[in-house]
Amino acid sequence: MSRVARLGLFIVVALGILAAGVFLIGSKEYLFRSTYRLQAQFNNVAGLVNGADVQVGGVLSGTVHGIQLPHKPGDKVTVIMDLDKSTHEIIKQDSLASIETEGLLGNQYVAISFGSEGQPDVKNGETIQGLPPLVMSDMLKKASGILDSSQQAVQNVTEATGHLNSVTGKIDAGKGTVGALVNDKQLYSNLQQTTTALNATVLKAETGVTDFQENMEALKHNFLLSGYFKKRGYEDSATLAANSIADLPQGTPEKVFTYPAKQLFDARDSAKLKDQKSLNAGGQFLAQNQFGVAVVAVSAGMEGDTQKDLVLTEARAAVIREYLVQNFGFDDSQLKTLGMGKQSGSSPDAEWGSVRILIFPPGTAIPPDRPSPADSSSTSNQVQPDQVTAAATQKQ
């Protein structure tokens, strides 16, 4: 081979090596800088490619070295990243990697968040947690669904407007009851007079009910009835429904404390506690355990007046609740009362009735409140004024 041929071959080889070096260096931005390697796993890399940027806190700090497909369908795609050594102080084991897009339709890159202070440093080759990428096709599907719903809503509004126009047209023409009312002044005048008279009647009725309630409240606080209520361990029957519920909660209680009423109270018709320390086991359980709702349920024996026994059981439940709330620390809004009145099938040792503290597990729904005494629907559960007055007079 001649000297000129050898020189030409040397120049061609040198240019080839130079070109290869340029491409190699261009694809390896961090070729001459100290780096370490991290991995992150994703269900879908959303078009991420080798050589893509890696940003830490929004600053370009590395490149994607490679992307490995899983070996089986249940595994994730592994993204291998080369990061500048300077990021080692801010990337911790709780840092998160996510695949982001430059602009709306730009290239994908990996964004890594700062770690928390006090968390261990990541080591070379470790894997950090990856967040699911935002896939543009999914966004477009959701946007398309929203547009379809909006179009249907607009169509519904248009139809409703057409119906409304039809109705108003009939009213303007005097058709139907409303049309006659709007267009016939005499009919309107008669209706207005009727409404005025009805309002006056309702006002008189409301005034009468208010006066009756005020009289009843005064009656309850007069000398005779005040002594009647206090003698039985409570001020008056108006306060007994403050924490009362209409029925027991649904489900099975996790703990039940049962007491004969004769053990706790000093008389057959009394709500005065004589052995309140017997309730301490139930109070300690409420204070030391998590629960959903607890109910003080009190029943009476089969002897005596039904209406009075119902009020008596409500009073006993309220007295027991007050003792537990005042002596043990727990959320008193979860403790309810239920006066059950007479209950058949009572045991022989419960001739005065029985007391149960039923404690239901967390998540148990609290039943609705029992209607207040002022509610006409609950008047059957209250002692009638003449009954209370007669009983109080006999006891004085």
The 8 nearest C-alpha neighbors of each residue, nearest first, counted from 0:
[[1, 4, 2, 5, 3, 6, 8, 7],
 [2, 0, 4, 3, 5, 6, 7, 8],
 [1, 3, 5, 4, 6, 0, 7, 8],
 [4, 2, 6, 1, 5, 7, 0, 8],
 [5, 3, 7, 1, 6, 2, 8, 0],
 [4, 6, 8, 2, 7, 3, 9, 1],
 [5, 7, 3, 9, 4, 8, 2, 10],
 [6, 8, 4, 10, 9, 5, 3, 11],
 [9, 7, 5, 11, 10, 6, 4, 12],
 [8, 10, 6, 12, 7, 11, 13, 5],
 [9, 11, 13, 7, 8, 12, 14, 6],
 [12, 10, 8, 14, 13, 9, 15, 7],
 [13, 11, 15, 9, 14, 10, 8, 16],
 [14, 12, 10, 16, 15, 11, 9, 17],
 [13, 15, 17, 11, 16, 12, 18, 10],
 [16, 14, 12, 18, 13, 17, 19, 11],
 [15, 17, 13, 19, 14, 18, 20, 12],
 [16, 18, 14, 20, 15, 19, 13, 21],
 [19, 17, 21, 15, 20, 16, 14, 22],
 [20, 18, 16, 22, 21, 17, 23, 15],
 [19, 21, 23, 17, 18, 22, 24, 16],
 [20, 22, 18, 24, 19, 23, 25, 17],
 [23, 21, 25, 19, 20, 24, 26, 18],
 [24, 22, 20, 26, 25, 21, 19, 27],
 [23, 25, 27, 21, 26, 22, 20, 28],
 [26, 24, 22, 23, 27, 21, 28, 20],
 [25, 27, 23, 24, 28, 22, 50, 21],
 [28, 26, 24, 30, 29, 25, 23, 50],
 [27, 29, 30, 26, 25, 24, 62, 31],
 [28, 30, 32, 27, 31, 61, 34, 33],
 [31, 29, 27, 28, 32, 24, 33, 34],
 [30, 32, 29, 33, 28, 27, 24, 34],
 [33, 31, 29, 30, 34, 83, 84, 28],
 [32, 34, 84, 83, 31, 35, 29, 30],
 [35, 33, 83, 84, 82, 81, 32, 36],
 [36, 34, 82, 123, 81, 84, 83, 37],
 [35, 37, 81, 124, 123, 80, 82, 34],
 [38, 36, 124, 80, 125, 126, 79, 123],
 [37, 39, 126, 79, 78, 80, 125, 127],
 [40, 38, 127, 126, 78, 129, 77, 128],
 [39, 41, 77, 76, 129, 75, 78, 128],
 [42, 40, 76, 43, 75, 129, 44, 131],
 [41, 43, 75, 76, 131, 44, 40, 74],
 [44, 42, 41, 45, 76, 132, 131, 75],
 [43, 45, 47, 46, 41, 132, 42, 98],
 [46, 44, 43, 47, 134, 132, 98, 107],
 [45, 47, 44, 48, 107, 43, 106, 98],
 [46, 48, 107, 44, 45, 108, 51, 49],
 [49, 47, 51, 50, 46, 66, 63, 107],
 [50, 48, 65, 63, 51, 64, 66, 47],
 [49, 51, 63, 62, 64, 48, 52, 26],
 [52, 50, 63, 49, 62, 108, 48, 53],
 [53, 51, 62, 108, 61, 63, 54, 109],
 [52, 54, 109, 61, 62, 60, 110, 108],
 [55, 53, 59, 110, 58, 57, 60, 109],
 [56, 54, 111, 58, 57, 110, 60, 112],
 [55, 57, 58, 112, 54, 113, 111, 110],
 [56, 58, 54, 55, 59, 110, 111, 112],
 [59, 57, 54, 55, 56, 60, 53, 110],
 [60, 58, 54, 53, 61, 55, 57, 52],
 [59, 61, 54, 83, 53, 82, 58, 55],
 [62, 60, 82, 53, 81, 83, 52, 59],
 [61, 63, 52, 53, 50, 81, 51, 80],
 [62, 64, 80, 50, 51, 49, 65, 79],
 [65, 63, 80, 79, 49, 81, 62, 50],
 [64, 66, 79, 49, 63, 78, 67, 80],
 [65, 67, 78, 77, 79, 49, 68, 76],
 [68, 66, 77, 76, 78, 69, 65, 79],
 [67, 69, 76, 77, 70, 66, 75, 74],
 [70, 68, 74, 76, 71, 75, 67, 72],
 [69, 71, 68, 74, 72, 73, 75, 67],
 [72, 70, 69, 73, 74, 75, 68, 76],
 [73, 71, 74, 69, 70, 75, 68, 76],
 [72, 74, 71, 75, 69, 70, 42, 76],
 [75, 73, 69, 72, 71, 70, 76, 42],
 [74, 76, 42, 41, 69, 40, 77, 73],
 [77, 75, 68, 41, 40, 69, 67, 42],
 [76, 78, 40, 67, 39, 66, 75, 79],
 [79, 77, 66, 39, 38, 65, 40, 80],
 [78, 80, 38, 65, 64, 63, 37, 66],
 [81, 79, 63, 64, 37, 36, 62, 38],
 [80, 82, 36, 61, 62, 35, 64, 34],
 [83, 81, 61, 34, 35, 60, 36, 80],
 [82, 84, 34, 85, 60, 61, 86, 33],
 [83, 85, 34, 86, 87, 33, 35, 82],
 [84, 86, 83, 87, 88, 82, 89, 34],
 [87, 85, 88, 84, 89, 83, 90, 82],
 [86, 88, 85, 90, 84, 89, 120, 121],
 [87, 89, 86, 90, 85, 120, 91, 84],
 [90, 88, 86, 113, 87, 114, 91, 120],
 [91, 89, 114, 113, 87, 88, 94, 86],
 [92, 90, 114, 120, 94, 121, 93, 119],
 [91, 93, 121, 94, 119, 120, 127, 118],
 [92, 94, 91, 114, 95, 115, 118, 127],
 [95, 93, 114, 112, 91, 92, 113, 90],
 [94, 96, 128, 112, 111, 129, 93, 127],
 [97, 95, 111, 129, 110, 130, 128, 109],
 [98, 96, 130, 110, 109, 129, 132, 99],
 [97, 99, 109, 132, 108, 110, 107, 44],
 [98, 100, 108, 107, 109, 97, 110, 101],
 [101, 99, 107, 106, 105, 102, 108, 103],
 [102, 100, 105, 106, 107, 103, 99, 104],
 [103, 101, 105, 104, 100, 106, 99, 107],
 [102, 104, 105, 101, 100, 135, 106, 99],
 [105, 103, 102, 101, 106, 100, 135, 107],
 [106, 104, 101, 102, 100, 103, 107, 99],
 [107, 105, 101, 100, 108, 104, 47, 102],
 [108, 106, 100, 47, 99, 101, 98, 105],
 [107, 109, 52, 99, 51, 98, 53, 100],
 [108, 110, 98, 53, 97, 99, 54, 52],
 [111, 109, 54, 97, 96, 53, 55, 98],
 [112, 110, 96, 55, 95, 54, 97, 109],
 [111, 113, 94, 95, 56, 55, 114, 110],
 [114, 112, 90, 89, 94, 56, 115, 111],
 [113, 115, 91, 94, 90, 93, 89, 112],
 [116, 114, 118, 117, 113, 91, 93, 94],
 [115, 117, 118, 114, 91, 89, 119, 113],
 [116, 118, 115, 119, 114, 91, 120, 92],
 [117, 119, 116, 115, 91, 92, 120, 93],
 [120, 118, 91, 92, 121, 117, 93, 116],
 [121, 119, 91, 92, 122, 118, 90, 88],
 [122, 120, 91, 92, 125, 119, 123, 90],
 [121, 123, 125, 124, 120, 37, 36, 35],
 [122, 124, 36, 35, 125, 37, 121, 126],
 [123, 125, 37, 36, 122, 38, 126, 35],
 [126, 124, 37, 122, 123, 38, 121, 127],
 [127, 125, 38, 39, 37, 124, 128, 40],
 [128, 126, 39, 38, 92, 95, 129, 94],
 [127, 129, 95, 39, 96, 130, 126, 40],
 [130, 128, 96, 39, 40, 41, 97, 95],
 [129, 131, 97, 96, 132, 128, 95, 41],
 [132, 130, 41, 129, 133, 97, 42, 43],
 [133, 131, 98, 134, 97, 130, 45, 44],
 [132, 134, 135, 131, 99, 98, 45, 137],
 [135, 133, 137, 136, 132, 45, 138, 131],
 [134, 136, 138, 137, 139, 133, 104, 103],
 [137, 135, 139, 138, 134, 140, 141, 133],
 [138, 136, 140, 135, 139, 134, 141, 133],
 [139, 137, 135, 141, 136, 140, 142, 134],
 [138, 140, 142, 136, 137, 141, 143, 135],
 [141, 139, 143, 137, 138, 142, 136, 144],
 [142, 140, 144, 138, 143, 139, 145, 137],
 [141, 143, 139, 145, 144, 140, 138, 146],
 [142, 144, 140, 146, 141, 145, 139, 147],
 [145, 143, 141, 147, 142, 146, 148, 140],
 [144, 146, 142, 148, 147, 143, 149, 141],
 [147, 145, 149, 143, 148, 144, 150, 142],
 [146, 148, 144, 150, 149, 145, 143, 151],
 [149, 147, 145, 151, 146, 150, 152, 144],
 [150, 148, 146, 152, 151, 147, 145, 153],
 [149, 151, 153, 147, 152, 148, 146, 154],
 [150, 152, 154, 148, 149, 153, 155, 147],
 [153, 151, 149, 155, 154, 150, 148, 156],
 [152, 154, 156, 150, 155, 151, 149, 157],
 [153, 155, 151, 157, 152, 156, 150, 158],
 [156, 154, 152, 158, 157, 153, 159, 151],
 [157, 155, 159, 153, 154, 158, 160, 152],
 [156, 158, 154, 160, 155, 159, 153, 161],
 [157, 159, 161, 155, 160, 156, 154, 162],
 [160, 158, 156, 162, 161, 157, 163, 155],
 [161, 159, 163, 157, 158, 162, 156, 164],
 [160, 162, 158, 164, 159, 163, 165, 157],
 [163, 161, 165, 159, 164, 160, 166, 158],
 [164, 162, 160, 166, 165, 161, 159, 167],
 [163, 165, 161, 167, 162, 166, 168, 160],
 [164, 166, 162, 168, 163, 167, 161, 169],
 [167, 165, 163, 169, 168, 164, 162, 170],
 [166, 168, 170, 164, 169, 165, 171, 163],
 [169, 167, 165, 171, 166, 170, 164, 172],
 [168, 170, 172, 166, 174, 167, 171, 173],
 [169, 171, 178, 167, 173, 172, 168, 174],
 [170, 172, 168, 173, 169, 167, 178, 174],
 [171, 173, 169, 170, 174, 168, 178, 182],
 [174, 172, 178, 179, 170, 171, 182, 169],
 [175, 173, 178, 169, 170, 172, 179, 176],
 [174, 176, 178, 177, 179, 173, 170, 169],
 [177, 175, 179, 178, 180, 174, 173, 170],
 [176, 178, 180, 179, 175, 181, 170, 174],
 [179, 177, 170, 173, 174, 181, 175, 180],
 [180, 178, 173, 176, 182, 183, 177, 181],
 [179, 181, 177, 178, 183, 187, 182, 186],
 [182, 180, 178, 179, 183, 177, 187, 184],
 [181, 183, 179, 180, 173, 178, 184, 171],
 [184, 182, 179, 180, 186, 185, 181, 187],
 [185, 183, 187, 186, 188, 182, 181, 180],
 [186, 184, 188, 187, 183, 189, 180, 190],
 [187, 185, 189, 188, 183, 184, 180, 190],
 [186, 188, 184, 190, 185, 189, 180, 191],
 [187, 189, 185, 191, 186, 190, 184, 192],
 [190, 188, 186, 192, 191, 187, 185, 193],
 [191, 189, 193, 187, 192, 188, 194, 186],
 [190, 192, 194, 188, 193, 189, 187, 195],
 [193, 191, 195, 189, 194, 190, 196, 188],
 [194, 192, 190, 196, 191, 195, 197, 189],
 [193, 195, 197, 191, 196, 192, 198, 190],
 [196, 194, 192, 198, 197, 193, 191, 199],
 [195, 197, 199, 193, 194, 198, 192, 200],
 [198, 196, 194, 200, 199, 195, 193, 201],
 [199, 197, 201, 195, 200, 196, 202, 194],
 [198, 200, 202, 196, 197, 201, 203, 195],
 [201, 199, 197, 203, 198, 202, 204, 196],
 [200, 202, 204, 198, 203, 199, 205, 197],
 [203, 201, 199, 205, 204, 200, 198, 206],
 [202, 204, 206, 200, 201, 205, 207, 199],
 [203, 205, 201, 207, 206, 202, 208, 200],
 [206, 204, 202, 208, 207, 203, 209, 201],
 [207, 205, 203, 209, 204, 208, 202, 210],
 [206, 208, 204, 210, 205, 209, 211, 203],
 [209, 207, 211, 205, 210, 206, 212, 204],
 [210, 208, 206, 212, 211, 207, 205, 213],
 [209, 211, 213, 207, 208, 212, 214, 206],
 [210, 212, 208, 214, 209, 213, 215, 207],
 [213, 211, 215, 209, 214, 210, 216, 208],
 [212, 214, 216, 210, 215, 211, 209, 217],
 [215, 213, 211, 217, 212, 216, 218, 210],
 [214, 216, 218, 212, 213, 217, 219, 211],
 [217, 215, 213, 219, 218, 214, 212, 220],
 [218, 216, 214, 220, 215, 219, 213, 221],
 [219, 217, 215, 221, 216, 220, 214, 224],
 [218, 220, 216, 217, 224, 221, 215, 225],
 [219, 221, 225, 217, 218, 224, 216, 222],
 [222, 220, 218, 224, 223, 219, 225, 217],
 [221, 223, 225, 224, 226, 220, 219, 218],
 [222, 224, 226, 225, 221, 391, 227, 392],
 [225, 223, 227, 226, 219, 221, 222, 391],
 [226, 224, 220, 222, 227, 228, 223, 221],
 [225, 227, 229, 224, 223, 228, 230, 222],
 [228, 226, 224, 391, 225, 230, 229, 223],
 [227, 229, 231, 225, 234, 230, 235, 226],
 [230, 228, 233, 232, 226, 231, 234, 227],
 [229, 231, 227, 228, 232, 226, 269, 233],
 [232, 230, 269, 270, 229, 228, 233, 271],
 [231, 233, 271, 270, 229, 230, 269, 228],
 [234, 232, 229, 228, 235, 231, 314, 270],
 [233, 235, 229, 228, 225, 232, 236, 238],
 [236, 234, 228, 237, 233, 238, 219, 225],
 [235, 237, 239, 238, 310, 234, 314, 381],
 [236, 238, 235, 239, 372, 240, 371, 241],
 [239, 237, 236, 240, 241, 235, 234, 317],
 [238, 240, 236, 241, 237, 314, 313, 317],
 [241, 239, 243, 242, 238, 371, 369, 237],
 [240, 242, 239, 238, 243, 371, 237, 368],
 [243, 241, 335, 240, 336, 244, 368, 239],
 [244, 242, 336, 240, 369, 337, 335, 241],
 [245, 243, 368, 369, 246, 367, 337, 366],
 [244, 246, 369, 368, 367, 366, 243, 337],
 [247, 245, 244, 366, 248, 337, 367, 369],
 [246, 248, 249, 366, 245, 294, 244, 337],
 [249, 247, 366, 365, 250, 246, 364, 363],
 [248, 250, 247, 251, 363, 364, 366, 365],
 [249, 251, 248, 252, 363, 359, 247, 360],
 [250, 252, 253, 359, 249, 360, 248, 254],
 [253, 251, 359, 358, 254, 357, 250, 360],
 [252, 254, 359, 358, 360, 251, 255, 357],
 [255, 253, 358, 252, 357, 256, 359, 356],
 [254, 256, 357, 356, 358, 257, 355, 252],
 [255, 257, 356, 355, 281, 357, 254, 258],
 [258, 256, 355, 354, 255, 356, 259, 353],
 [257, 259, 354, 353, 260, 355, 256, 262],
 [260, 258, 353, 349, 261, 262, 354, 352],
 [259, 261, 353, 263, 352, 262, 351, 354],
 [260, 262, 259, 263, 264, 351, 349, 265],
 [263, 261, 260, 259, 264, 274, 258, 273],
 [262, 264, 274, 260, 272, 273, 261, 275],
 [265, 263, 272, 273, 271, 261, 266, 260],
 [264, 266, 273, 271, 272, 269, 263, 261],
 [267, 265, 269, 268, 264, 261, 270, 271],
 [266, 268, 351, 269, 265, 261, 264, 260],
 [267, 269, 266, 231, 311, 270, 308, 351],
 [270, 268, 231, 266, 271, 267, 232, 265],
 [269, 271, 232, 315, 231, 264, 314, 272],
 [272, 270, 232, 264, 269, 265, 231, 273],
 [271, 273, 264, 263, 275, 274, 270, 265],
 [272, 274, 264, 263, 265, 275, 271, 262],
 [275, 273, 263, 276, 272, 277, 262, 264],
 [276, 274, 277, 278, 272, 273, 263, 279],
 [277, 275, 278, 279, 274, 280, 273, 263],
 [276, 278, 275, 279, 274, 280, 263, 258],
 [277, 279, 276, 281, 275, 280, 282, 323],
 [280, 278, 282, 276, 281, 277, 283, 275],
 [281, 279, 283, 282, 278, 284, 277, 256],
 [280, 282, 284, 279, 283, 278, 256, 285],
 [283, 281, 279, 285, 284, 280, 323, 327],
 [284, 282, 286, 280, 285, 281, 279, 287],
 [283, 285, 281, 287, 282, 286, 288, 280],
 [286, 284, 282, 283, 288, 287, 281, 329],
 [287, 285, 283, 329, 328, 284, 288, 327],
 [286, 288, 284, 285, 283, 289, 329, 282],
 [289, 287, 285, 284, 286, 290, 283, 329],
 [288, 290, 361, 287, 291, 285, 360, 286],
 [291, 289, 361, 360, 292, 359, 288, 358],
 [361, 292, 290, 360, 363, 362, 359, 333],
 [291, 293, 333, 359, 290, 334, 358, 365],
 [292, 294, 358, 334, 357, 359, 333, 335],
 [295, 293, 335, 357, 336, 356, 334, 296],
 [294, 296, 356, 336, 316, 355, 337, 335],
 [297, 295, 337, 355, 294, 354, 336, 338],
 [298, 296, 354, 338, 312, 353, 316, 339],
 [299, 297, 339, 352, 340, 353, 312, 341],
 [352, 298, 300, 341, 340, 351, 308, 342],
 [301, 299, 352, 351, 350, 302, 341, 342],
 [300, 302, 341, 299, 343, 342, 303, 350],
 [303, 301, 300, 304, 341, 350, 299, 305],
 [302, 304, 305, 301, 308, 307, 300, 268],
 [303, 305, 307, 306, 308, 302, 309, 301],
 [304, 306, 308, 307, 309, 303, 341, 340],
 [307, 305, 309, 308, 304, 382, 380, 310],
 [306, 308, 310, 309, 304, 305, 382, 311],
 [309, 307, 311, 305, 340, 310, 306, 304],
 [308, 310, 340, 306, 312, 311, 307, 305],
 [309, 311, 313, 307, 308, 312, 314, 381],
 [310, 312, 308, 314, 309, 313, 307, 315],
 [313, 311, 338, 315, 309, 297, 314, 310],
 [312, 314, 338, 310, 316, 311, 315, 239],
 [315, 313, 311, 317, 312, 316, 239, 310],
 [314, 316, 270, 312, 318, 317, 313, 311],
 [315, 317, 313, 319, 314, 318, 336, 295],
 [316, 318, 314, 320, 315, 319, 321, 239],
 [319, 317, 315, 321, 320, 316, 314, 322],
 [318, 320, 322, 316, 321, 317, 315, 323],
 [321, 319, 317, 323, 318, 322, 324, 316],
 [320, 322, 318, 324, 319, 323, 325, 317],
 [321, 323, 319, 325, 320, 324, 326, 318],
 [324, 322, 320, 326, 321, 325, 282, 327],
 [325, 323, 321, 322, 326, 327, 320, 331],
 [326, 324, 322, 323, 327, 321, 328, 320],
 [325, 327, 323, 324, 322, 328, 282, 321],
 [328, 326, 324, 323, 282, 286, 325, 329],
 [327, 329, 286, 324, 326, 330, 325, 285],
 [328, 330, 286, 331, 327, 285, 324, 287],
 [331, 329, 332, 333, 328, 334, 324, 286],
 [330, 332, 333, 334, 329, 324, 328, 335],
 [331, 333, 330, 334, 335, 242, 292, 329],
 [334, 332, 292, 331, 330, 293, 335, 291],
 [333, 335, 293, 331, 332, 294, 292, 336],
 [336, 334, 294, 242, 243, 293, 295, 333],
 [337, 335, 243, 295, 294, 316, 242, 296],
 [336, 338, 296, 243, 244, 339, 295, 313],
 [339, 337, 313, 312, 297, 340, 296, 309],
 [338, 340, 298, 297, 337, 309, 312, 341],
 [341, 339, 309, 298, 299, 308, 312, 338],
 [340, 342, 299, 301, 300, 298, 339, 343],
 [343, 341, 298, 299, 340, 300, 344, 345],
 [344, 342, 345, 341, 301, 300, 299, 346],
 [343, 345, 346, 342, 301, 347, 300, 341],
 [346, 344, 343, 349, 347, 342, 300, 352],
 [345, 347, 349, 348, 344, 350, 352, 353],
 [346, 348, 349, 350, 345, 344, 351, 352],
 [349, 347, 346, 350, 259, 261, 351, 345],
 [350, 348, 352, 259, 351, 346, 347, 353],
 [349, 351, 300, 352, 348, 347, 346, 345],
 [352, 350, 300, 349, 260, 267, 299, 261],
 [351, 353, 299, 300, 349, 298, 260, 350],
 [352, 354, 259, 260, 298, 349, 258, 297],
 [353, 355, 297, 258, 257, 260, 296, 259],
 [356, 354, 257, 296, 256, 295, 357, 258],
 [355, 357, 295, 256, 255, 294, 296, 358],
 [358, 356, 255, 294, 293, 252, 355, 254],
 [357, 359, 293, 254, 252, 253, 255, 292],
 [358, 360, 252, 253, 292, 291, 293, 290],
 [361, 359, 290, 291, 253, 363, 362, 252],
 [291, 362, 360, 290, 363, 289, 359, 292],
 [361, 363, 291, 364, 360, 290, 292, 359],
 [362, 364, 291, 361, 360, 359, 365, 292],
 [365, 363, 362, 366, 248, 249, 291, 292],
 [364, 366, 248, 363, 292, 367, 333, 291],
 [367, 365, 248, 244, 364, 246, 368, 245],
 [368, 366, 244, 245, 369, 365, 246, 243],
 [369, 367, 244, 245, 243, 370, 366, 242],
 [368, 370, 245, 244, 243, 371, 367, 240],
 [371, 369, 377, 374, 368, 372, 376, 240],
 [370, 372, 373, 374, 240, 369, 377, 241],
 [371, 373, 374, 377, 378, 237, 370, 381],
 [374, 372, 371, 375, 378, 377, 212, 370],
 [375, 373, 376, 372, 371, 377, 370, 378],
 [374, 376, 378, 377, 373, 372, 379, 371],
 [375, 377, 374, 378, 379, 370, 372, 373],
 [378, 376, 379, 375, 380, 374, 372, 370],
 [377, 379, 381, 380, 375, 376, 372, 374],
 [378, 380, 377, 381, 376, 306, 382, 383],
 [381, 379, 378, 377, 306, 309, 382, 310],
 [380, 382, 378, 379, 383, 310, 306, 372],
 [383, 381, 306, 307, 387, 384, 386, 310],
 [382, 384, 386, 385, 381, 387, 378, 306],
 [385, 383, 387, 386, 388, 382, 215, 218],
 [384, 386, 388, 387, 383, 389, 382, 390],
 [387, 385, 383, 389, 384, 388, 390, 382],
 [388, 386, 390, 384, 389, 385, 391, 383],
 [387, 389, 385, 391, 390, 386, 384, 392],
 [388, 390, 392, 386, 391, 387, 385, 393],
 [391, 389, 387, 393, 392, 388, 386, 394],
 [392, 390, 227, 388, 394, 393, 389, 224],
 [393, 391, 389, 395, 390, 394, 388, 223],
 [392, 394, 390, 391, 395, 389, 388, 227],
 [395, 393, 391, 392, 390, 227, 389, 226],
 [394, 392, 393, 391, 223, 226, 227, 390]]
